[in-house]
Each structure stands twice: as C-alpha cells, then as structure tokens.
Amino acid sequence: MSIFGPIVTATVTPFDDNGDVNYKQAIELMDYLIQNNSTTILLTGTTGESPTLTHDEEYELYRLAVKYFKGKAHLMAGTGSNCTRTAIEATKVAQQIGMDSSLQVVPYYNKPCQNGIYNHFRAIADSTPLPIMIYNIPGRTGTNMTADTVKKCAEVSNIVALKESAGSVDQMKEFRSVTPSDFHIYSGDDNMTLPFLKEGASGVVSVASHVAGKQI
C-alpha cells in the first residue's frame, strides 16, 4: 500500500480580502479535509497558489500543518521548481520543518530533454531522505515524460510515486508496465480516476475531494 493512501488532496490556500494568506482558515481547511477522508494533505501545489506565494508563506503553512496535523494525515510539500537548486533548497526546509514527503514537478518553461528531467529529479532525491512524488503535467510544463524516463526515476530509492496528468490512459498503462508494483501511480485529474484505477493506479491527487472526499 502507498504511504500516501488513496486520496491526496491538492489543498487550496485561503486568502483574506487584502490578498494575504488566511492561516486560520488554512488550519480549518486541513482539519476538514482530514475529517472527510483525505489521506494526504498536499500543500503549496499549483492548486495551492504556489506561483503567487512567497517561500516564507509556504514554509509557514508547512509549520502549521506539522504543528496541528502531524501523524493525523500524511503531509506533502509542493516544493518543485524549474530551478533544480531552488527545488533542493525548498525541499530541505520542508524536511527540517517536519513535512513527510515532497511533490516535484517536471521543470516548466525550460522544456528540458528527457535526460535533463531525470537529472533534475535525481539531484533533488539525492539531497533529501524524504519520499518524492514526481509530477508529469505536459499541458503546463511544455514537456511530457516518456516511459523510459519514468522507469529510470522509479529506480531511485526515494522516488516512490508519480502524479500523472497527461490525460492519457494509454500512457498511464505504459508507465505502469515499466515500473515495479511498489512504485505508485496517481491520477492527477479527478475525471481520470476511475480509468486509472482500472489500470493499476493507487489513487488520485484530487481537487474535488475538497467537497466530495467521502464519496471519492
């Protein structure tokens, strides 16, 4: 079974009327999600407005998650970047704060080659003992991971899962066929959850779970 459980919620970040992070509501939201069957709380992914948060705001969300919810759910930090060094530094801070794992996206805008993607993820994995979920979303990053790249990444001991958001069941099946059973694949789109599960996925990185966690 995956350490992340079946429902990873890509948590939104609440803001107040001045555009500042509403940390009180963030705590309330995390509690609500855990009560409604989210097994992993993913903070500061793109659903959590990571492109518009400062690092200090992100780290404060991690501190609050660890303070109030450590041990009640798995806590994942979205510390990815198109700069390898930035991703490493953010992941180290998340580790020091006490987060349980990290989500790392394929470098966006840079459009790296497949070996570049692998080397990016490998460098991050080598910098931390945290389990890592890598994230393929070519519609946002401009680059689609190949099965060979996913296979190589799965051979890195602490790269343990993939969030797959290319929208293709056939590609997901190919990824599943070249990776070991203890490497977990998650649907990155709510509407693809069922067909992915039929082909061996372990669950979903969901946004709909904000309102339908128990049903999912």
N, C-alpha and C positions, 0 to 999 in steps of 0.2 A: 504494500500500500504506500502511496505517496505521502511524504511528510506534510504536504500542503493540504491534504484532504480533497474532497470533490469540488468545493466551491471557494474559489479565490475571488474576493470582491475587490475590484479596482475602485477604490474609495474616492468619492468626490471630496474636494476641500471646500468647506463652507467659508464664505467671506461676509463681512459686515457691510453696511451701507457706504463706508469710506474706502472699501477695497482692501481692508486688512483681513488677515486670516482670523476667523472666529474660532478660537481654540476651544472654548466651552462647547460650542456646537459640534466640533470635531470629536471631542470626547463622547458626547451624547450619541453621535452617529456610530462611532466604533462599537459602543455598548449595544446599540440597537442591532447592528449587523451581526454581532456575535449571538445575541438572543434569537436571531432569525436565521441561524444555521450556516452563516459564513464560517468556514473552517480556517481560512487565511484572510487576514486584513492586509491588502496591498496599498501602501501609502505612496503618494507622490509619483504615481504613473502619470500618463498624459491625461487620463480622466480626472486625476487629482490636480490638474493645472500646473504640472511641474515646469512647463516652459515659462510660466509667469511668476513662479515662486523664487524667492532668494534661497540660497543654501541655508541661511540661518533659520528661515521659516520652515524649511524641510526638516532640519535637524530638531527643531522644537516639536514638530509633530511626532517624530520618532521618540523623543524623550517622553512625551505624554503617553504614547502607545505602550512603551515599556513600563512606565510607572503604573498605569492602570490596568493593563491587559496582558502583560507577560504571563505566559502559562495558560491563559484562558482561550487563546487562539494563536495560530502561527502568525508572526509579524514579518512582513516582507517590505523591504525598502526599494523603491524605484530609483536607483542610483545610476542609471545609464546615461551615457553622453556620446556625442560623436567625437569627443576628445578622450583618448584612452587614459591619459593622466588624470583628467578631471573625474572620470568614472572610478578610477582606482582610489583617488583621494576621498570621494564621497562615500564609497563602499567601506573604506577603513573607518570613517567617522560613524557610519551606521553600525558597524560591528562593535566599535567601542561603546556606543550608546546602549547596545544590547539587542538590536534587531536580530531576527532569526535567519534571514536569508535576503537575497538581492535579486531584483529583476534587471536584466541588461539587454537593451535593445540593439539591433543591428545599427551601426553608425549611420545616421541620417545626413542627407545633403552631400556628404563626402563621396557617396557611391563607391565604396571600396570593392576591390576584387574579392573573390571567394577566400583566397588565402589571407587577405587583409582582414576579412571578417573573423576568420579563425584566430589569427594572431591577436586581434583586439580582445576577443573573449578569453583566449588563453592567458594573456597578460593580466587581465582582471582576476581570473580564477587563481592564478599563481600568487596574487597579492593578498589573498584572504582565505581563511578556512570556512567562510560562510558557504552554504549551498547556494547555487546560482540557477535561476530560470532564465534562459535566453529567449529572445522575443523577435519573431520574424513578422514584419508588417510592411511588405514592399510598397503598398499604396502610400505610406507615409515616408518611408526611408529612401525610396527610389531603387532599392536593391533587394532581390529575392534570394534567400539562401537555397543552395542546392542540397540534394540528399547526401552527397559526399561530404559537404561542409558540416551538416548536422551530425553525420556519423562520426566525423573527427572530433567535433565538440563533445559528443556523448562519451568519448573515450577519456576525457578529462575528469578526474575523480569527483570534483565538486561541482561540475556542470551536470545537474541532475534532471532538468526538465526543459521543455520548450513550450512557449506560448505561440501558437501558430495562427496567424491572422491573414493568410494569403487568400482565404475564401475558397480553397480547392480541396475537396475530399480526396481526389486522386493524388494530389501532392502529399496530403497527410498520410495516406496509405503507403506511399513510397517512403516517407520518413519513418513510419512505423516498421517497415520491412527491413530497414538497415540499422536499426538501433536496438539495444538489448531491452528486455522486458522491464528492467529496473530503471530505465530512462523514461520519464513520464511526459506525455504529450497532452497539452491542454488546448481546448478550443479557445481562441481569442475573440470569438464573436458569438453572442448569445444564440443567434439564429442557426449556427452550425453545430451546436452542442450535441444534438441527438445523432446526426450522421457521423460525427467524430467519435462519439461513444461506441457506435456500432462497429467502428474500425479499430477500436482498442485504445481510445483516449482515456485519460484518468479523471477528467472533469473539465471545468470551464473557468476561465478568468472572466468574470461576469460583471456587467453593469446593471442588468435587470434585477440582480439579487438585492439591490437597494430597496426594491419594492416587492419582490416575489421570491425571497430567499427560501422560504419553507416549501413553496411549490416546486422550485427548481430542485 
